[in-house]
Amino acid sequence: MRVLGVDPGLTRCGLGVVEAAPSRSVALVAFGAATTPASETVDRRLLLIAQTVGEWIDRYQPDAVAIERVFARRDVGTVSGTMQASGVAMVEAARRGVEVGLHTPTEVKAAVTGSGDAAKGQVGRMVAKLLKLPEQPRPADAADALALAICHAWRPATLSPTGQAATPAQKAWVEASRAAAARGRKGWVAA
């Protein structure tokens, strides 16, 4: 499965593509960032982000696009730009008929490091380790995008887009994950 991760941002939108095997091994395909100058108007900046995301989808042909789910913060300006960048990424994926998955930062950290409380540097180091890179991908937004792609690739392969288990085996996996979470174990848990 090939996944494009998008860490949305108005100034810098991280992008990362991984190829994942059923064995949960992941390989780097590409990473980078779409950057926009603060001197441009918001509409022009969003257009630049949309064009770049669209070009990445066309170039790398992902099976899915994983985007960070925007959450409430006190910095309304940052949240607003992040939400707008997230929206244009979703539109570019939908325009091309590519599945979109939204993941919270805690979910991504837990998937990649085993702890939803991991620091940003720890996530970058684990991304480098998982992808067998000599150093952390730069900028940090690209490392976050790769972490998003890995998280999405590692979700139960046959869960529906809504995250609901469809088969008895999936239901058992979800129940076991929830039971582990209830016992206080850290790690990724199906919603």
MARBA-3410 file (N, C-alpha, C, O; in Angstrom, 1 decimal):
191
0.8,-1.2,0.0,0.0,0.0,0.0,0.9,1.2,0.0,1.9,1.3,0.8 ~ 0.6,2.2,-0.9,1.3,3.4,-0.9,0.5,4.5,-0.3,-0.7,4.7,-0.6 ~ 1.1,5.3,0.6,0.3,6.3,1.4,1.1,7.6,1.3,2.3,7.7,1.5 ~ 0.4,8.7,1.0,0.9,10.1,1.0,0.4,10.7,2.3,-0.8,10.8,2.6 ~ 1.4,11.1,3.2,1.0,11.8,4.4,1.1,13.3,4.2,2.0,13.7,3.5
0.2,14.0,4.8,0.2,15.4,4.7,0.0,16.0,6.1,-0.9,15.8,6.8 ~ 1.1,16.8,6.5,1.1,17.5,7.7,0.7,19.0,7.4,1.6,19.7,7.0 ~ -0.6,19.3,7.5,-1.0,20.6,6.9,-0.5,21.8,7.7,-0.4,21.8,8.9 ~ -0.2,22.8,6.9,0.2,24.1,7.5,0.2,25.1,6.4,0.4,24.8,5.2 ~ -0.1,26.3,6.7,-0.2,27.4,5.7,1.2,27.8,5.2,1.4,28.1,4.0
2.2,27.9,6.1,3.5,28.4,5.8,4.3,27.2,5.2,5.0,27.3,4.2 ~ 4.2,26.0,5.9,4.9,24.9,5.4,4.0,23.7,5.6,3.5,23.4,6.7 ~ 3.7,23.0,4.5,2.9,21.8,4.5,3.7,20.6,4.2,4.2,20.4,3.1 ~ 4.0,19.7,5.3,4.8,18.6,5.1,4.2,17.5,4.2,3.0,17.3,4.3 ~ 5.0,16.8,3.4,4.5,15.8,2.5,5.5,14.6,2.6,6.7,14.8,2.7
4.9,13.4,2.7,5.8,12.2,2.7,5.0,11.0,2.2,3.9,10.8,2.5 ~ 5.7,10.2,1.4,5.1,9.0,0.8,5.9,7.8,1.2,7.1,7.8,1.1 ~ 5.2,6.8,1.7,5.8,5.5,2.0,5.1,4.4,1.3,3.9,4.5,0.9 ~ 5.8,3.3,1.2,5.2,2.1,0.6,5.3,1.1,1.8,6.3,0.8,2.4 ~ 4.1,0.5,2.1,4.0,-0.4,3.2,3.6,-1.8,2.7,2.8,-2.0,1.8
4.3,-2.8,3.3,4.0,-4.2,3.0,3.1,-4.7,4.1,3.0,-4.2,5.2 ~ 2.3,-5.8,3.8,1.5,-6.4,4.8,2.2,-6.8,6.1,1.6,-6.9,7.2 ~ 3.5,-7.0,6.0,4.4,-7.4,7.1,4.6,-6.2,8.0,5.3,-6.3,9.0 ~ 4.1,-5.0,7.7,4.3,-3.8,8.4,5.7,-3.2,8.2,6.0,-2.2,8.8 ~ 6.4,-3.7,7.2,7.6,-3.0,6.9,7.3,-1.8,6.0,6.3,-1.9,5.2
8.0,-0.7,6.1,7.7,0.5,5.4,9.0,0.9,4.7,10.1,0.8,5.2 ~ 8.8,1.5,3.5,10.0,2.0,2.7,9.7,3.4,2.3,8.5,3.8,1.9 ~ 10.7,4.3,2.3,10.5,5.6,1.9,10.4,5.7,0.4,11.1,5.0,-0.4 ~ 9.5,6.5,-0.1,9.3,6.8,-1.5,9.8,8.3,-1.8,10.6,8.5,-2.6 ~ 9.3,9.2,-1.0,9.7,10.6,-1.1,9.2,11.4,0.1,8.3,11.0,0.8
9.9,12.6,0.3,9.4,13.5,1.3,9.8,14.9,0.9,10.8,15.1,0.2 ~ 9.1,15.9,1.4,9.4,17.3,1.2,8.3,18.2,1.8,7.7,17.7,2.8 ~ 8.2,19.4,1.4,7.2,20.3,1.9,6.8,21.3,0.9,7.6,21.7,0.0 ~ 5.6,21.7,0.9,5.1,22.8,0.1,5.2,24.0,1.0,4.6,24.1,2.1 ~ 5.9,25.0,0.6,6.1,26.2,1.3,5.4,27.4,0.6,5.4,27.5,-0.6
4.9,28.3,1.4,4.2,29.5,0.8,4.7,30.7,1.6,4.9,30.7,2.8 ~ 5.0,31.8,0.8,5.5,33.0,1.5,4.4,33.8,2.2,3.2,33.9,1.7 ~ 4.7,34.3,3.4,3.7,35.0,4.2,3.3,36.3,3.5,2.2,36.8,3.9 ~ 4.0,36.8,2.5,3.7,38.0,1.8,2.5,37.8,0.9,1.9,38.8,0.4 ~ 2.2,36.5,0.5,1.1,36.2,-0.4,-0.2,36.3,0.4,-0.3,36.1,1.6
-1.3,36.5,-0.4,-2.6,36.4,0.2,-3.0,35.0,0.5,-2.4,34.0,-0.1 ~ -3.9,34.7,1.5,-4.2,33.4,1.9,-4.8,32.6,0.7,-4.4,31.4,0.6 ~ -5.6,33.2,-0.1,-6.1,32.4,-1.3,-5.0,31.9,-2.2,-5.0,30.8,-2.7 ~ -4.0,32.7,-2.5,-2.8,32.3,-3.3,-2.0,31.3,-2.6,-1.5,30.3,-3.3 ~ -1.9,31.4,-1.3,-1.1,30.4,-0.6,-1.8,29.0,-0.6,-1.1,28.0,-0.8
-3.1,29.0,-0.4,-3.9,27.8,-0.5,-3.8,27.2,-1.9,-3.8,26.0,-2.0 ~ -3.8,28.0,-2.9,-3.7,27.5,-4.3,-2.4,26.8,-4.5,-2.3,25.8,-5.1 ~ -1.3,27.4,-4.0,0.0,26.8,-4.1,0.1,25.5,-3.4,0.6,24.5,-3.9 ~ -0.5,25.4,-2.2,-0.5,24.1,-1.4,-1.4,23.1,-2.2,-0.9,21.9,-2.4 ~ -2.5,23.5,-2.7,-3.4,22.6,-3.5,-2.7,22.0,-4.7,-2.7,20.9,-5.0
-2.0,22.9,-5.4,-1.3,22.5,-6.6,-0.2,21.5,-6.3,0.0,20.5,-7.0 ~ 0.6,21.8,-5.2,1.7,20.9,-4.8,1.1,19.5,-4.4,1.7,18.5,-4.8 ~ 0.1,19.5,-3.5,-0.5,18.3,-3.1,-1.0,17.5,-4.3,-0.8,16.3,-4.4 ~ -1.7,18.2,-5.2,-2.2,17.5,-6.4,-1.1,16.9,-7.3,-1.2,15.8,-7.8 ~ 0.0,17.7,-7.4,1.2,17.2,-8.2,1.8,15.9,-7.5,2.2,15.0,-8.2
1.8,15.9,-6.2,2.4,14.7,-5.5,1.5,13.5,-5.7,1.9,12.4,-5.8 ~ 0.2,13.8,-5.6,-0.8,12.6,-5.8,-0.6,12.1,-7.2,-0.6,10.9,-7.4 ~ -0.5,13.0,-8.2,-0.4,12.6,-9.6,1.0,11.8,-9.8,1.0,10.8,-10.5 ~ 2.0,12.3,-9.2,3.4,11.8,-9.4,3.5,10.4,-8.7,4.1,9.5,-9.3 ~ 3.0,10.3,-7.5,3.3,9.1,-6.7,2.2,8.1,-6.6,2.3,7.0,-6.1
1.0,8.5,-7.1,-0.2,7.6,-7.2,-0.4,6.8,-5.9,-0.4,5.6,-5.9 ~ -0.7,7.5,-4.8,-0.9,6.8,-3.5,-2.3,6.1,-3.5,-3.2,6.5,-4.2 ~ -2.4,5.1,-2.7,-3.7,4.4,-2.5,-4.5,5.2,-1.5,-5.7,5.0,-1.5 ~ -3.8,6.0,-0.7,-4.5,6.7,0.3,-3.7,8.0,0.7,-2.5,8.1,0.5 ~ -4.4,9.0,1.2,-3.8,10.2,1.7,-4.2,10.3,3.1,-5.4,10.3,3.5
-3.2,10.4,4.0,-3.3,10.5,5.4,-3.1,12.0,5.8,-2.0,12.5,5.5 ~ -4.0,12.6,6.5,-3.9,14.0,6.9,-4.1,14.1,8.4,-4.9,13.4,9.0 ~ -3.3,15.0,9.0,-3.5,15.2,10.4,-4.8,15.8,10.7,-5.2,16.8,10.1 ~ -5.5,15.2,11.6,-6.8,15.8,12.1,-6.6,17.0,12.9,-5.8,17.0,13.9 ~ -7.2,18.1,12.5,-7.0,19.4,13.2,-7.8,19.3,14.5,-8.9,18.8,14.6
-7.1,19.8,15.6,-7.7,19.8,16.9,-7.7,21.2,17.5,-7.0,22.0,17.0 ~ -8.5,21.4,18.5,-8.6,22.8,19.0,-7.4,23.2,19.8,-6.7,22.4,20.5 ~ -7.0,24.4,19.5,-5.8,25.0,20.2,-6.2,26.5,20.5,-7.2,27.0,20.0 ~ -5.4,27.1,21.3,-5.7,28.5,21.6,-5.3,29.5,20.5,-5.8,30.6,20.4 ~ -4.3,29.1,19.7,-3.8,29.9,18.6,-4.7,29.8,17.4,-4.5,29.0,16.5
-5.8,30.6,17.4,-6.8,30.5,16.4,-6.2,30.7,15.0,-6.6,30.1,14.0 ~ -5.2,31.6,14.8,-4.6,31.9,13.5,-4.0,30.7,13.0,-4.1,30.4,11.8 ~ -3.2,30.0,13.8,-2.5,28.7,13.3,-3.6,27.7,13.0,-3.4,27.0,12.0 ~ -4.5,27.5,13.8,-5.6,26.5,13.6,-6.3,26.8,12.3,-6.6,25.9,11.5 ~ -6.6,28.0,12.1,-7.4,28.4,10.9,-6.6,28.0,9.6,-7.1,27.4,8.7
-5.3,28.4,9.6,-4.4,28.1,8.4,-4.3,26.6,8.3,-4.3,26.1,7.1 ~ -4.1,25.9,9.4,-4.0,24.4,9.3,-5.2,23.8,8.8,-5.2,22.9,7.9 ~ -6.4,24.2,9.2,-7.7,23.7,8.7,-7.8,24.0,7.2,-8.3,23.1,6.5 ~ -7.5,25.2,6.8,-7.6,25.5,5.4,-6.7,24.6,4.5,-7.1,24.1,3.5 ~ -5.4,24.4,5.0,-4.5,23.6,4.2,-5.0,22.2,4.2,-4.8,21.5,3.2
-5.5,21.7,5.3,-6.1,20.4,5.4,-7.2,20.2,4.4,-7.3,19.2,3.7 ~ -8.1,21.2,4.3,-9.2,21.1,3.4,-8.8,21.0,2.0,-9.4,20.3,1.2 ~ -7.8,21.8,1.6,-7.4,21.8,0.2,-6.7,20.4,-0.1,-6.9,19.9,-1.3 ~ -6.0,19.9,0.8,-5.4,18.5,0.6,-6.5,17.5,0.4,-6.4,16.6,-0.4 ~ -7.6,17.6,1.2,-8.7,16.6,1.1,-9.4,16.8,-0.3,-9.8,15.8,-0.9
-9.5,18.0,-0.7,-10.2,18.2,-2.0,-9.4,17.6,-3.1,-9.9,17.0,-4.0 ~ -8.0,17.8,-3.1,-7.2,17.3,-4.1,-7.3,15.8,-4.2,-7.3,15.2,-5.2 ~ -7.3,15.1,-3.0,-7.4,13.7,-3.0,-8.8,13.3,-3.5,-8.9,12.3,-4.3 ~ -9.8,13.9,-3.0,-11.2,13.6,-3.5,-11.4,13.8,-5.0,-12.0,13.0,-5.6 ~ -10.8,14.8,-5.5,-10.9,15.1,-6.9,-10.3,14.0,-7.8,-10.7,13.7,-8.9
-9.3,13.2,-7.2,-8.7,12.1,-7.9,-9.2,10.8,-7.4,-8.7,9.7,-7.9 ~ -10.2,10.8,-6.6,-10.8,9.5,-6.1,-9.9,8.7,-5.2,-10.0,7.5,-5.1 ~ -9.0,9.4,-4.4,-8.1,8.7,-3.5,-8.7,8.8,-2.1,-9.1,9.9,-1.7 ~ -8.6,7.7,-1.4,-9.1,7.6,0.0,-8.4,8.6,0.9,-7.2,8.8,0.7 ~ -9.1,9.2,1.8,-8.5,10.1,2.8,-8.7,9.5,4.2,-9.8,9.1,4.5
-7.7,9.5,5.0,-7.8,9.1,6.4,-7.3,10.3,7.2,-6.3,10.9,6.9 ~ -8.0,10.6,8.3,-7.6,11.6,9.2,-7.1,11.0,10.5,-7.8,10.1,11.0 ~ -6.0,11.5,11.0,-5.4,10.9,12.2,-5.0,12.0,13.2,-4.5,13.0,12.8 ~ -5.3,11.8,14.5,-4.9,12.8,15.5,-3.4,12.7,15.7,-2.8,11.6,15.5 ~ -2.8,13.7,16.2,-1.4,13.7,16.6,-1.1,12.6,17.6,-0.1,11.9,17.5
-2.0,12.4,18.6,-1.8,11.3,19.6,-1.8,10.0,18.9,-0.9,9.1,19.3 ~ -2.7,9.7,18.0,-2.8,8.4,17.3,-1.5,8.2,16.5,-1.0,7.1,16.5 ~ -1.0,9.2,15.8,0.2,9.1,15.0,1.4,8.8,15.9,2.2,7.9,15.6 ~ 1.6,9.6,17.0,2.7,9.3,17.9,2.7,7.9,18.4,3.7,7.2,18.5 ~ 1.5,7.5,18.8,1.4,6.1,19.4,1.7,5.1,18.4,2.4,4.1,18.7
1.3,5.2,17.1,1.5,4.3,16.1,3.0,4.2,15.8,3.6,3.1,15.6 ~ 3.7,5.3,15.8,5.1,5.3,15.4,6.1,5.0,16.5,7.1,4.3,16.4 ~ 5.8,5.5,17.7,6.7,5.4,18.9,6.2,4.4,19.9,7.0,4.0,20.8 ~ 4.9,4.1,20.0,4.3,3.3,21.0,3.8,4.1,22.2,3.2,3.6,23.1 ~ 3.9,5.5,22.1,3.4,6.4,23.1,2.8,7.6,22.5,3.4,8.3,21.7
1.5,7.8,22.9,0.8,9.0,22.4,1.4,10.3,23.0,1.0,11.4,22.5 ~ 2.3,10.2,23.9,2.9,11.4,24.6,4.3,11.7,24.1,5.0,12.5,24.6 ~ 4.7,11.0,23.0,6.1,11.2,22.5,6.3,12.6,22.1,5.5,13.3,21.6 ~ 7.6,13.0,22.3,8.0,14.4,21.8,8.2,14.3,20.3,8.4,13.3,19.7 ~ 8.2,15.5,19.7,8.4,15.7,18.3,9.7,15.0,17.8,9.7,14.4,16.8
10.8,15.3,18.5,12.1,14.7,18.2,12.1,13.2,18.2,12.7,12.6,17.3 ~ 11.3,12.6,19.1,11.3,11.2,19.2,10.5,10.6,18.0,10.9,9.5,17.5 ~ 9.5,11.3,17.6,8.8,10.8,16.4,9.7,10.9,15.2,9.7,9.9,14.4 ~ 10.4,11.9,15.0,11.4,12.1,13.9,12.4,11.0,13.9,12.8,10.4,12.9 ~ 13.0,10.7,15.1,14.0,9.6,15.2,13.4,8.2,14.8,14.0,7.4,14.2
12.1,8.0,15.3,11.5,6.7,15.0,11.2,6.6,13.5,11.3,5.5,12.9 ~ 10.8,7.7,12.9,10.5,7.7,11.4,11.8,7.3,10.7,11.8,6.5,9.8 ~ 12.9,7.9,11.1,14.2,7.6,10.5,14.6,6.2,10.7,15.0,5.5,9.7 ~ 14.3,5.7,11.9,14.7,4.3,12.2,13.8,3.3,11.3,14.3,2.4,10.7 ~ 12.5,3.6,11.3,11.6,2.7,10.6,11.9,2.7,9.1,11.7,1.6,8.4
12.3,3.8,8.6,12.5,3.9,7.1,14.0,3.7,6.8,14.4,3.8,5.6 ~ 14.8,3.4,7.8,16.2,3.1,7.6,17.0,4.2,7.0,17.7,4.1,6.0 ~ 16.7,5.4,7.5,17.4,6.6,7.0,18.5,7.0,7.9,18.5,6.7,9.1 ~ 19.6,7.6,7.4,20.7,7.9,8.3,20.5,9.0,9.2,21.2,9.1,10.3 ~ 19.5,9.9,9.0,19.1,11.0,9.9,17.6,11.3,9.7,17.0,10.8,8.8
17.1,12.1,10.6,15.7,12.5,10.6,15.4,13.3,9.3,16.2,14.1,9.0 ~ 14.3,13.0,8.7,13.9,13.8,7.6,13.7,15.3,8.0,13.2,15.6,9.0 ~ 14.1,16.2,7.1,14.0,17.6,7.4,13.2,18.2,6.2,13.4,17.8,5.1 ~ 12.4,19.2,6.4,12.0,19.8,7.7,11.2,18.8,8.5,10.8,17.8,8.1 ~ 11.0,19.2,9.8,10.2,18.4,10.7,8.8,18.1,10.2,8.3,17.1,10.5
8.3,19.0,9.5,6.9,18.8,8.9,6.9,17.6,8.0,5.9,16.9,7.9 ~ 8.0,17.4,7.2,8.1,16.2,6.4,8.2,15.0,7.2,7.6,13.9,6.8 ~ 8.9,15.0,8.3,9.0,13.8,9.2,7.6,13.5,9.7,7.2,12.4,9.8 ~ 6.9,14.6,10.1,5.5,14.4,10.6,4.6,13.8,9.5,3.7,12.9,9.8 ~ 4.8,14.2,8.3,4.0,13.7,7.2,4.3,12.2,7.0,3.4,11.4,6.7
5.6,11.9,7.1,5.9,10.4,7.0,5.3,9.6,8.1,4.9,8.5,7.9 ~ 5.3,10.2,9.3,4.7,9.5,10.4,3.2,9.3,10.2,2.7,8.2,10.5 ~ 2.5,10.3,9.6,1.1,10.1,9.3,0.9,9.0,8.3,0.0,8.2,8.4 ~ 1.8,9.0,7.3,1.7,7.9,6.3,1.9,6.5,6.9,1.1,5.6,6.6 ~ 2.8,6.4,7.7,3.1,5.1,8.4,1.9,4.7,9.3,1.5,3.6,9.2
1.4,5.7,10.1,0.2,5.4,10.9,-0.9,4.9,10.1,-1.6,3.9,10.4 ~ -1.2,5.6,9.0,-2.3,5.1,8.1,-2.1,3.8,7.5,-3.0,2.9,7.5 ~ -0.9,3.5,7.1,-0.6,2.2,6.5,-0.7,1.1,7.5,-1.0,-0.1,7.2 ~ -0.4,1.4,8.8,-0.4,0.4,9.8,-1.8,0.2,10.5,-1.9,-0.7,11.3 ~ -2.8,0.9,10.1,-4.1,0.7,10.7,-4.6,-0.7,10.2,-4.1,-1.1,9.2
-5.5,-1.3,10.9,-6.0,-2.6,10.4,-6.4,-2.5,8.9,-7.3,-1.7,8.6 ~ -5.8,-3.3,8.1,-5.9,-3.2,6.7,-7.4,-3.3,6.2,-7.7,-2.7,5.1 ~ -8.2,-4.0,6.9,-9.5,-4.2,6.3,-10.6,-3.4,7.1,-11.8,-3.7,6.9 ~ -10.2,-2.5,7.9,-11.3,-1.7,8.5,-11.9,-0.8,7.5,-11.2,-0.4,6.5 ~ -13.2,-0.5,7.6,-13.8,0.4,6.7,-13.3,1.8,6.9,-12.6,2.1,7.8
-13.6,2.7,5.9,-13.1,4.1,6.0,-13.6,4.8,7.3,-13.0,5.7,7.7 ~ -14.7,4.3,7.8,-15.2,4.9,9.1,-14.5,4.3,10.3,-14.8,4.8,11.4 ~ -13.6,3.4,10.1,-12.9,2.8,11.2,-13.7,1.7,11.9,-13.2,1.2,13.0 ~ -14.8,1.2,11.4,-15.6,0.2,12.0,-15.1,-1.2,11.5,-14.8,-1.4,10.4 ~ -15.0,-2.1,12.5,-14.7,-3.5,12.1,-15.8,-4.1,11.4,-17.0,-4.0,11.8
-15.4,-4.9,10.3,-16.5,-5.5,9.5,-16.5,-7.0,9.7,-17.6,-7.6,9.5 ~ -15.4,-7.6,10.1,-15.4,-9.1,10.2,-15.2,-9.5,11.7,-14.8,-8.6,12.5 ~ -15.5,-10.7,12.1,-15.3,-11.2,13.4,-13.8,-11.0,13.9,-13.6,-10.6,15.0 ~ -12.9,-11.2,13.0,-11.5,-11.1,13.3,-11.1,-9.6,13.7,-10.4,-9.3,14.6 ~ -11.7,-8.7,12.8,-11.5,-7.3,13.1,-12.1,-6.9,14.4,-11.5,-6.1,15.2
-13.3,-7.4,14.7,-14.0,-7.0,15.9,-13.2,-7.5,17.1,-13.1,-6.8,18.1 ~ -12.6,-8.7,17.0,-11.8,-9.2,18.1,-10.5,-8.3,18.3,-10.1,-8.1,19.4 ~ -9.9,-7.9,17.2,-8.7,-7.0,17.3,-9.1,-5.7,17.9,-8.3,-5.3,18.8 ~ -10.2,-5.1,17.6,-10.6,-3.9,18.2,-10.9,-4.0,19.6,-10.5,-3.2,20.5 ~ -11.6,-5.1,20.0,-11.9,-5.4,21.4,-10.6,-5.6,22.2,-10.4,-5.1,23.3
-9.6,-6.3,21.7,-8.4,-6.6,22.3,-7.6,-5.3,22.5,-7.0,-5.0,23.6 ~ -7.6,-4.4,21.5,-6.9,-3.1,21.6,-7.6,-2.2,22.7,-6.9,-1.6,23.4 ~ -8.9,-2.2,22.7,-9.6,-1.4,23.7,-9.3,-1.9,25.1,-9.2,-1.2,26.1 ~ -9.3,-3.3,25.2,-9.0,-3.9,26.6,-7.6,-3.5,27.0,-7.4,-3.2,28.2 ~ -6.6,-3.5,26.1,-5.3,-3.1,26.4,-5.2,-1.7,26.9,-4.5,-1.3,27.8
-5.9,-0.8,26.2,-6.0,0.6,26.5,-6.6,0.8,27.9,-6.1,1.6,28.7 ~ -7.6,0.0,28.2,-8.3,0.1,29.5,-7.4,-0.3,30.6,-7.5,0.2,31.8 ~ -6.4,-1.2,30.3,-5.5,-1.7,31.3,-4.3,-0.7,31.5,-3.4,-0.9,32.3 ~ -4.3,0.4,30.7,-3.3,1.4,30.8,-2.1,1.2,29.9,-1.1,2.0,30.0 ~ -2.1,0.3,29.0,-1.0,0.1,28.1,-1.1,1.2,27.0,-2.1,1.5,26.5
0.1,1.7,26.7,0.2,2.7,25.7,0.3,2.0,24.3,0.8,0.9,24.2 ~ -0.2,2.7,23.3,-0.1,2.2,22.0,-1.3,2.6,21.2,-2.2,3.2,21.7 ~ -1.3,2.2,19.9,-2.4,2.6,19.0,-3.6,1.8,19.3,-3.5,0.6,19.4 ~ -4.8,2.5,19.4,-6.0,1.8,19.7,-7.0,2.2,18.7,-7.1,3.4,18.4 ~ -7.8,1.3,18.1,-8.8,1.7,17.2,-9.9,2.5,17.9,-10.2,2.2,19.0
-10.4,3.4,17.1,-11.4,4.3,17.7,-12.8,3.6,17.8,-13.8,4.1,18.2
END
